[in-house]
């Protein structure tokens, strides 16, 4: 047994012991743990920002905002547990006079078990070690084992230390949170394959996410992998809107495309429109905006190389023409904004034109007609987002297209751009394969907690031994569905 395997065994033994122990803890104690962790992250000083800047090339303002978002996630998910969102508590009371007699049945969501989390490179705070996957798993009552991202190991350690301090101050067993470094794919595979692990959270590339899904599915006990894998996030230019606002839309689109050097899973990398003078105006203004965009450092050398490789791959495909490239020359490790065009016909016959180019790259698909736009939409893979730049008249005149677009994405946006992902209950950050591994679940917002739970029904149980959220007195004071009515009161009082 290697040193890594021996350490992993010891870590996961403590993880399993912690999971067994915390099943008896009251919900209030879990809420307090999460708020204490949020406080510890908030207390991290300039060292955190400086370390993340050095490891990711992200600017101070972006990292400061992301730190705030991370703290908000922990607190908002704690609030969600306090309000009972993640339990979906439901109670059907007994009716002994019915024939046959109806039993008392009560259902809640309980923790799946220990969760392995793989952090993202592009969000070293909010989607990595202390990010939404870790916060939502702990909110569900699951211990977490985080595999540190190799792109920001020091940042990851600072965040891990903050979580560990929160665990200690809250009196939780140390095994509730573990932080490990994997040097090889085989070591990462050993983590996922271990029988203690019951679910995986992942944010990253399509290739990486699908590899984890395959490993998890081949276990003697297959487990779910909740992988958010990015997409090309199509933007649809509908005729009435573009006729009246082509120049303004082009400028807005350029800003969204180049934000953060295009390093967002929601970066709008595909534009679909019907050939017209308005589309030509859109292209001309976009050309001017892209030419002015200054190349900037990407997250790390590997991502910069990947951007360059995939960009060259796409612009080298049949029928693709480069429309615009940033005029300033990109230095090593920087990403230069690029926009290319292709006909609808060529797009329809070449799957490789749907390759995600992670960075400030866009492909404009120029369709001959509305029917061709519909065909292009049919061909699209699953997406995290889809954006309609349209008028109300456009929506009414293109009802079938709008319905088709809804089938392709997890979030559909009207006259806005997808690069901001609000942390709230109504946000769905996920989508049909290959944008995520399970379109039913979100990785952002309180509903993310439900990924790491499973339903459990209690039949005819004594009230004193029921989970808090199912007791007659409703000690948590949460909303519950009781005999098909959503109520907040107690039962039998």
VOGU-3710 file (C-alpha; in Angstrom, 3 decimals, decimal comma):
1> xxxxxxxxxx> 0,000/0,000/0,000  1,410/3,409/-0,989  1,753/6,286/1,478  -1,109/8,069/-0,310  -3,390/5,027/-0,052  -2,534/4,554/3,609  -3,281/8,216/4,348  -6,487/8,041/2,323  -7,665/4,999/4,279  -7,007/6,778/7,575
11> xxxxxxxxxx> -8,754/9,921/6,354  -11,842/8,099/5,117  -12,108/6,015/8,269  -12,345/9,255/10,260  -14,803/10,606/7,675  -17,106/7,614/8,113  -16,863/7,791/11,902  -17,778/11,474/11,763  -20,782/10,747/9,544  -22,119/8,175/12,002
21> xxxxxxxxxx> -21,618/10,546/14,936  -23,241/13,657/13,445  -26,442/11,813/12,544  -27,486/12,333/16,158  -26,707/16,062/16,214  -29,611/18,546/16,298  -30,157/20,665/13,188  -29,350/23,854/15,091  -25,833/22,597/15,668  -25,268/22,104/11,922
31> xxxxxxxxxx> -26,544/25,613/11,226  -24,173/27,010/13,848  -21,257/25,097/12,252  -21,935/26,638/8,858  -22,171/30,157/10,244  -18,946/29,677/12,182  -17,173/28,531/9,022  -18,494/31,621/7,224  -17,085/33,777/10,020  -13,680/32,071/9,718
41> xxxxxxxxxx> -13,565/32,685/5,964  -14,604/36,297/6,495  -11,779/36,730/9,015  -9,123/35,731/6,485  -6,989/38,770/5,783  -5,018/40,155/2,820  -2,926/36,987/2,612  -5,858/35,116/1,055  -6,370/37,660/-1,737  -2,641/38,049/-2,356
51> xxxxxxxxxx> -2,117/34,282/-2,535  -5,048/33,789/-4,894  -3,827/36,634/-7,127  -0,402/35,038/-7,411  -1,833/31,611/-8,200  -4,711/32,554/-10,521  -3,858/35,907/-12,161  -7,299/37,134/-11,115  -7,528/40,815/-10,099  -8,004/41,927/-6,512
61> xxxxxxxxxx> -11,488/43,353/-7,110  -12,720/40,097/-8,646  -11,262/38,030/-5,789  -12,661/40,347/-3,128  -16,113/40,007/-4,659  -15,736/36,252/-4,916  -14,731/35,996/-1,269  -17,929/37,842/-0,359  -19,943/35,481/-2,537  -18,364/32,478/-0,821
71> xxxxxxxxxx> -19,249/33,788/2,635  -22,785/34,514/1,431  -23,149/30,939/0,143  -22,317/29,449/3,537  -24,692/31,776/5,343  -27,525/31,510/2,840  -27,327/27,705/2,820  -27,368/27,751/6,620  -30,490/29,928/6,398  -32,006/27,443/3,940
81> xxxxxxxxxx> -31,502/24,590/6,400  -32,980/26,714/9,188  -36,059/27,397/7,051  -36,418/23,742/6,098  -36,026/24,175/2,326  -33,820/21,129/1,899  -35,968/18,745/3,940  -39,140/18,907/1,833  -40,855/17,613/4,959  -44,233/16,026/4,316
91> xxxxxxxxxx> -46,655/14,293/6,666  -49,711/12,178/5,952  -51,432/11,481/9,249  -53,050/8,170/10,089  -56,704/7,375/9,489  -57,584/4,181/11,413  -61,241/4,398/10,347  -60,420/3,981/6,666  -60,690/0,554/5,052  -57,961/-0,565/4,974
101> xxxxxxxxxx> -56,622/1,653/7,783  -54,253/4,383/6,624  -50,876/4,433/8,437  -49,044/7,547/9,576  -46,324/8,273/6,986  -43,782/11,080/7,186  -41,009/11,895/4,716  -37,878/14,008/4,873  -34,533/14,262/3,082  -31,529/12,772/4,874
111> xxxxxxxxxx> -27,800/12,923/4,172  -26,397/10,616/1,490  -23,055/10,171/3,225  -19,477/11,389/2,745  -18,974/13,510/-0,374  -15,818/13,988/-2,479  -15,486/17,508/-3,899  -13,296/18,502/-6,849  -12,826/22,263/-7,019  -12,782/24,522/-10,071
121> xxxxxxxxxx> -9,785/26,392/-11,433  -11,641/29,563/-12,427  -13,261/30,282/-9,039  -10,628/29,587/-6,362  -13,045/30,604/-3,592  -16,685/30,189/-4,632  -16,427/26,911/-6,562  -13,375/25,326/-4,999  -12,304/24,155/-1,518  -14,799/26,298/0,403
131> xxxxxxxxxx> -17,194/26,657/-2,511  -20,796/25,775/-3,101  -20,301/22,002/-3,341  -18,591/21,861/0,060  -21,094/24,237/1,670  -24,149/22,444/0,283  -22,835/18,986/1,223  -22,202/20,055/4,809  -25,625/21,737/4,829  -27,083/18,355/3,868
141> xxxxxxxxxx> -25,336/16,734/6,839  -22,555/15,093/4,823  -18,841/15,057/5,677  -16,668/16,365/2,843  -13,308/15,303/1,443  -11,938/18,025/-0,842  -9,343/17,249/-3,477  -7,313/20,449/-3,731  -7,117/21,970/-7,192  -3,517/21,945/-8,493
151> xxxxxxxxxx> -3,964/25,424/-9,981  -4,154/27,129/-6,573  -2,820/24,792/-3,843  -1,830/27,522/-1,358  -5,194/29,254/-1,694  -6,897/25,922/-1,218  -4,938/25,277/1,961  -5,824/28,678/3,420  -9,511/27,990/2,825  -9,217/24,453/4,203
161> xxxxxxxxxx> -7,580/25,765/7,363  -10,432/28,252/7,840  -13,014/25,467/7,521  -11,063/23,282/9,963  -10,992/26,107/12,510  -14,758/26,447/12,159  -15,164/22,703/12,678  -13,021/22,782/15,827  -14,773/25,833/17,294  -18,154/24,195/16,698
171> xxxxxxxxxx> -17,173/21,014/18,487  -17,657/18,832/15,424  -15,450/15,777/14,822  -12,433/16,544/12,625  -13,572/13,984/10,073  -16,440/16,240/8,975  -13,955/17,985/6,659  -10,739/16,720/5,058  -8,401/18,278/2,525  -6,141/16,144/0,363
181> xxxxxxxxxx> -3,729/16,599/-2,528  -3,708/14,093/-5,390  -0,613/13,949/-7,575  -2,009/11,546/-10,193  -5,288/10,576/-11,825  -4,979/7,182/-10,144  -4,980/8,823/-6,719  -8,100/10,828/-7,584  -9,699/7,624/-8,870  -8,912/5,894/-5,576
191> xxxxxxxxxx> -10,849/8,596/-3,745  -13,943/8,239/-5,923  -13,782/4,451/-5,909  -13,584/4,146/-2,131  -16,765/2,623/-0,628  -16,993/5,341/2,059  -17,655/8,028/-0,588  -21,351/8,250/-1,502  -21,406/11,196/-3,958  -19,110/13,504/-5,910
201> xxxxxxxxxx> -19,315/17,238/-6,602  -17,302/18,542/-9,554  -16,893/21,784/-11,484  -14,620/21,708/-14,498  -14,135/20,396/-18,004  -16,404/18,053/-19,913  -13,627/15,498/-20,221  -12,845/15,571/-16,512  -16,478/15,401/-15,444  -17,361/12,491/-17,708
211> xxxxxxxxxx> -14,274/10,604/-16,521  -15,519/10,888/-12,935  -19,014/9,765/-13,974  -17,551/6,671/-15,617  -15,468/5,742/-12,575  -18,397/6,243/-10,206  -20,754/4,207/-12,388  -18,388/1,192/-12,419  -18,168/0,871/-8,650  -19,814/-2,192/-7,045
221> xxxxxxxxxx> -22,096/0,431/-5,500  -22,489/3,141/-8,172  -22,734/6,668/-6,786  -23,996/9,962/-8,252  -21,563/12,477/-9,704  -22,910/16,014/-9,828  -20,646/17,459/-12,492  -21,058/20,988/-13,847  -19,035/20,862/-17,047  -19,549/24,143/-18,871
231> xxxxxxxxxx> -21,089/24,887/-22,240  -21,012/27,341/-25,149  -24,149/29,176/-23,961  -25,819/30,236/-27,234  -27,122/33,756/-27,774  -30,048/34,056/-30,214  -30,421/37,298/-32,152  -34,081/37,612/-33,138  -35,064/39,933/-36,013  -37,127/42,732/-34,418
241> xxxxxxxxxx> -34,626/43,289/-31,638  -31,517/43,329/-33,789  -33,143/45,666/-36,314  -33,523/48,320/-33,638  -30,450/47,753/-31,447  -27,674/45,990/-33,403  -24,856/48,323/-32,331  -25,836/48,421/-28,660  -26,230/44,644/-28,532  -22,812/44,125/-30,107
251> xxxxxxxxxx> -21,143/46,315/-27,493  -22,946/44,586/-24,647  -22,111/41,185/-26,065  -18,416/42,062/-26,414  -18,329/43,072/-22,756  -19,842/39,787/-21,665  -17,598/37,715/-23,935  -14,359/39,286/-22,691  -15,308/39,591/-19,007  -12,716/37,772/-16,904
261> xxxxxxxxxx> -10,829/36,835/-20,102  -13,837/34,678/-20,975  -13,060/32,192/-18,199  -16,602/31,453/-17,065  -18,637/28,306/-17,596  -21,442/30,668/-18,655  -19,342/32,577/-21,196  -21,571/33,235/-24,261  -19,421/31,556/-26,901  -22,020/31,081/-29,646
271> xxxxxxxxxx> -24,219/33,597/-31,477  -27,033/32,479/-33,785  -28,809/34,860/-36,131  -30,421/35,148/-39,572  -28,468/36,940/-42,301  -29,574/40,567/-42,680  -28,169/44,075/-42,843  -28,783/44,309/-39,094  -26,642/41,218/-38,490  -23,912/42,781/-40,620
281> xxxxxxxxxx> -24,072/45,902/-38,448  -23,824/43,716/-35,347  -20,720/42,033/-36,788  -19,100/45,329/-37,749  -19,525/46,868/-34,318  -18,464/43,635/-32,620  -15,353/43,620/-34,823  -14,454/47,085/-33,575  -15,023/46,146/-29,934  -13,000/42,929/-30,123
291> xxxxxxxxxx> -10,132/44,678/-31,894  -9,912/47,096/-28,941  -9,999/44,371/-26,279  -6,660/44,025/-24,532  -5,258/40,509/-24,077  -4,951/39,562/-20,407  -3,353/36,765/-18,361  -5,376/33,589/-18,131  -5,684/31,529/-14,961  -2,593/29,454/-15,583
301> xxxxxxxxxx> -0,319/28,241/-18,361  -2,369/25,088/-18,931  -5,594/26,993/-19,478  -3,861/29,493/-21,760  -2,474/26,626/-23,824  -5,886/24,944/-23,939  -7,486/28,175/-25,127  -4,948/28,562/-27,896  -5,280/24,928/-28,981  -9,076/24,861/-29,071
311> xxxxxxxxxx> -9,324/28,274/-30,712  -7,010/27,131/-33,500  -8,955/23,905/-33,828  -12,281/25,675/-34,355  -11,052/28,424/-36,692  -9,306/25,758/-38,747  -12,537/23,870/-39,455  -14,192/23,944/-42,859  -16,319/27,031/-43,508  -15,040/29,022/-40,518
321> xxxxxxxxxx> -13,835/32,591/-41,138  -12,141/34,780/-38,541  -14,097/38,007/-38,108  -11,961/39,768/-35,521  -8,974/39,310/-33,207  -7,695/41,671/-30,530  -5,229/44,018/-32,209  -2,726/44,056/-29,348  -0,429/41,056/-29,453  -0,968/38,524/-26,678
331> xxxxxxxxxx> 2,037/37,694/-24,503  2,713/34,174/-23,331  -0,063/33,019/-20,998  -2,515/35,673/-22,179  -5,821/35,225/-23,991  -6,618/37,337/-27,061  -10,325/37,855/-27,806  -11,372/36,254/-31,094  -14,645/36,056/-33,036  -15,247/33,823/-36,058
341> xxxxxxxxxx> -18,235/33,144/-38,320  -19,679/30,080/-40,016  -22,775/29,357/-42,090  -25,739/27,507/-40,682  -25,196/24,711/-43,216  -21,596/24,158/-42,133  -22,568/24,233/-38,468  -25,179/21,544/-39,053  -22,713/19,086/-40,559  -19,813/19,469/-38,130
351> xxxxxxxxxx> -20,162/18,496/-34,457  -16,693/19,910/-33,726  -18,090/23,427/-34,146  -19,708/22,936/-30,727  -16,322/22,567/-29,039  -16,107/24,729/-25,918  -13,211/27,172/-26,275  -12,636/28,188/-22,669  -11,723/31,844/-22,993  -12,772/34,988/-24,908
361> xxxxxxxxxx> -13,799/33,217/-28,108  -17,099/33,329/-29,995  -18,513/31,728/-33,107  -21,335/33,451/-35,021  -23,626/31,080/-36,904  -25,200/32,903/-39,856  -28,438/31,238/-40,912  -30,201/31,756/-44,224  -33,682/31,684/-42,713  -35,716/31,225/-39,556
371> xxxxxxxxxx> -36,176/27,569/-40,517  -32,415/27,098/-40,666  -32,072/28,770/-37,265  -34,566/26,235/-35,924  -32,514/23,377/-37,415  -29,314/24,760/-35,882  -31,048/24,946/-32,511  -32,187/21,333/-32,836  -28,553/20,343/-33,362  -27,291/22,049/-30,193
381> xxxxxxxxxx> -25,995/20,010/-27,288  -27,276/20,610/-23,750  -26,343/24,015/-22,338  -26,152/25,702/-18,955  -27,746/28,837/-20,412  -29,379/30,206/-23,543  -29,953/33,899/-24,169  -32,650/35,490/-26,328  -32,031/39,049/-27,476  -35,572/39,744/-28,579
391> xxxxxxxxxx> -38,707/41,846/-28,361  -42,053/40,620/-27,081  -43,080/40,467/-30,731  -40,099/38,213/-31,483  -41,145/35,837/-28,714  -44,705/35,680/-29,973  -43,653/35,095/-33,576  -41,146/32,382/-32,656  -43,038/30,343/-30,051  -41,804/26,978/-31,354
401> xxxxxxxxxx> -38,181/28,134/-31,380  -38,494/29,444/-27,826  -39,981/26,103/-26,712  -37,118/24,236/-28,401  -34,495/26,436/-26,734  -36,045/25,707/-23,329  -35,411/21,997/-23,941  -31,711/22,692/-24,496  -30,747/24,638/-21,360  -31,019/25,018/-17,604
411> xxxxxxxxxx> -31,491/28,803/-17,599  -33,094/30,841/-20,380  -32,338/34,576/-20,364  -34,244/37,455/-21,947  -32,311/40,564/-23,025  -29,493/40,036/-20,562  -26,251/38,080/-20,547  -25,429/34,845/-18,721  -22,072/35,569/-17,083  -23,571/36,469/-13,681
421> xxxxxxxxxx> -24,958/33,544/-11,649  -27,103/34,789/-8,768  -27,056/32,714/-5,563  -30,767/32,315/-4,819  -33,425/29,622/-4,564  -34,792/30,221/-8,065  -31,389/29,885/-9,769  -30,792/26,708/-11,735  -27,114/26,287/-12,558  -27,078/23,046/-14,476
431> xxxxxxxxxx> -28,505/21,775/-17,711  -28,919/18,824/-20,054  -25,880/16,648/-20,810  -23,128/17,528/-21,590  -23,389/20,832/-19,701  -23,924/18,890/-16,493  -24,220/15,234/-15,594  -27,760/15,569/-14,238  -30,138/18,262/-15,489  -32,426/17,857/-12,460
441> xxxxxxxxxx> -29,986/19,453/-10,048  -28,361/22,856/-9,573  -24,901/23,588/-8,175  -25,893/27,131/-7,132  -28,565/28,225/-4,663  -30,174/26,452/-1,697  -31,558/23,666/-3,887  -27,928/22,566/-4,409  -28,200/20,978/-0,960  -30,683/18,410/-2,295
451> xxxxxxxxxx> -27,982/16,817/-4,461  -26,483/15,284/-1,349  -29,682/14,014/0,251  -32,072/11,139/-0,282  -35,730/10,755/0,725  -36,572/8,632/3,752  -40,109/7,805/4,904  -41,022/6,961/8,500  -44,165/4,856/8,970  -46,001/4,720/12,305
461> xxxxxxxxxx> -42,975/5,961/14,264  -43,284/7,228/17,854  -43,186/11,011/17,785  -40,306/11,288/20,258  -38,023/9,277/17,941  -38,828/11,119/14,719  -36,414/13,637/13,139  -37,038/17,174/14,373  -38,554/18,284/11,081  -41,244/15,560/11,298
471> xxxxxxxxxx> -42,275/15,827/14,957  -45,847/16,818/15,740  -44,813/19,998/17,565  -42,703/21,203/14,598  -39,854/22,364/16,868  -37,938/23,826/13,907  -40,885/26,061/13,009  -40,603/25,211/9,299  -43,184/24,998/6,528  -44,341/21,411/5,953
481> xxxxxxxxxx> -46,884/19,654/3,764  -49,389/18,087/6,171  -52,251/16,097/4,652  -51,685/17,923/1,344  -51,752/21,393/2,916  -48,627/23,555/3,288  -48,650/24,709/6,897  -46,304/25,895/9,616  -48,250/24,848/12,669  -48,026/21,877/14,982
491> xxx> -50,063/18,701/14,580  -52,624/17,636/17,174  -52,414/20,781/19,310
//
